[in-house]
């Protein structure tokens, strides 16, 4: 399983149920800071978010 993890303070199941297209979720991650990319829970690389053809994508920036 491939995952990208960022902290989202005070995010509850009720918030997840109410998600809608275009909704912005505040996180404590610093803009411009690479996010960890994990496979089966093991850090394998660092990445960054970007928009590709109106979809959120993750670009690999550095191998761990």
N, C-alpha and C positions, 0 to 999 in steps of 0.2 A: 504494500500500500504506500502510495506517495502522498505526503502531506506537507503543507506549508503552514507554520504556526506563528501567530502573532497574538499578544495579549489584548483582550477586550474586557475592560473593567465593568463590573456590574451587569453583564449580559446574561439575561435569563431565558428560560425556555419560552416564556410569553413573548419576549422580543423576537425570538427566532420565528415563531408562528406568525408574527405581524410583518415579517420582511416583505418588501415589495420592490419591483424594479425601480432603480434610481435612488433607493434609500441609502443614506450614508451612515456608517457605523463608526463611532469614535474608538480609536485604540490608543495605547500608550507607546506605540512604535514610532520612532523618529523618522520623519520624511527623509528619504535619501539613504537610510540605513538598510543594508541588505537583510533579507529575511531568511531564516534557516529552512532548508529543504531536507526532509527526512524520508527515508524508505524503511518501512517496517520499524519505525521508532529510532532509527540510527541516522545521525547527521551525515549526509553525503556531500552537501554543497550549500552554497549561499546563493541567493537569487534576489531579483527585484521585480516588482509589479510593473506592468505596462498595459496599455490598451492596444489590441490588434483587431482591426475590423469590428469595432464596437463590442469586443469581448475582453474580459480581464485575463491577462496572461502572466506567466512567470518566466523571466529570462534568467538563465544560469549565468552567474558572474564569477564564481570561484569554487573549485572543488575543496572539500574539507580534508 
